């Protein structure tokens, strides 16, 4: 940064320190939403199923990656080798 950029940056920093956030109060709406129960039971089971599928997929991928990594001499080289054609 040159001198002019540093001065401009310092002015911006000082202005940001003195700036006050707008007075917006959403407390009533948030509390009303939380008190109403929000999500229904039917959407909860869908989220649980989606999360279980995600965990199972992650476990399967990690198991396969661990197995493949154990078979190679240098797992990091094998990992990067797959990306080289894409990068080039």
C-alpha positions in Angstrom: 0.0 0.0 0.0 1.3 3.4 -0.8 0.8 6.5 1.4 -2.5 7.7 -0.2 -4.1 4.2 0.1 -3.1 4.0 3.8 -4.6 7.4 4.5 -7.8 6.4 2.7 -7.9 3.1 4.6 -7.3 4.9 7.9 -10.2 7.3 7.2 -12.5 4.3 6.4 -11.5 2.6 9.6 -12.1 5.7 11.6 -15.5 6.2 9.9 -16.5 2.6 10.6 -15.6 2.9 14.3 -17.9 5.9 14.7 -20.8 4.4 12.6 -23.7 3.2 14.6 -25.9 0.3 13.5 -29.5 1.1 12.6 -32.0 0.7 15.4 -34.0 -2.3 14.2 -35.8 -4.4 16.8 -37.0 -7.8 15.6 -37.2 -9.3 19.0 -41.0 -9.6 19.1 -41.1 -11.3 15.7 -38.3 -13.8 16.6 -39.9 -14.6 20.0 -43.3 -15.0 18.4 -41.8 -17.4 15.8 -40.1 -19.4 18.5 -43.2 -19.6 20.7 -45.4 -20.8 17.9 -43.5 -24.0 17.5 -41.9 -23.1 14.2 -41.3 -26.4 12.4 -43.9 -29.2 12.3 -43.3 -32.8 13.2 -43.6 -33.8 9.6 -40.7 -31.7 8.5 -38.6 -33.0 11.5 -38.5 -36.6 10.3 -37.5 -35.5 6.8 -34.5 -33.6 8.3 -33.6 -36.6 10.3 -33.7 -38.9 7.3 -31.7 -36.5 5.2 -29.1 -36.2 8.0 -28.8 -39.9 8.4 -28.3 -40.4 4.6 -25.7 -37.7 4.7 -23.9 -39.4 7.6 -24.0 -42.8 5.9 -22.6 -41.3 2.7 -19.8 -39.5 4.5 -18.9 -42.7 6.4 -18.9 -44.7 3.2 -16.6 -42.2 1.5 -14.3 -42.0 4.4 -14.1 -45.8 4.6 -13.2 -46.0 0.9 -10.8 -43.2 1.1 -9.1 -44.8 4.1 -8.9 -48.1 2.4 -7.4 -46.5 -0.8 -5.0 -44.5 1.3 -3.8 -47.6 3.0 -3.0 -49.3 -0.3 -0.8 -46.5 -1.6 2.8 -45.6 -0.6 2.1 -41.8 -0.4 -1.6 -41.0 -0.1 -1.0 -37.3 -0.6 0.6 -37.8 -4.0 -2.2 -40.1 -5.0 -4.8 -37.5 -4.0 -3.1 -34.7 -5.9 -2.5 -36.9 -9.0 -6.3 -37.0 -9.6 -6.5 -33.2 -9.7 -3.5 -32.6 -12.0 -5.4 -33.3 -15.3 -8.2 -30.9 -14.2 -5.8 -28.2 -13.3 -3.8 -28.4 -16.5 
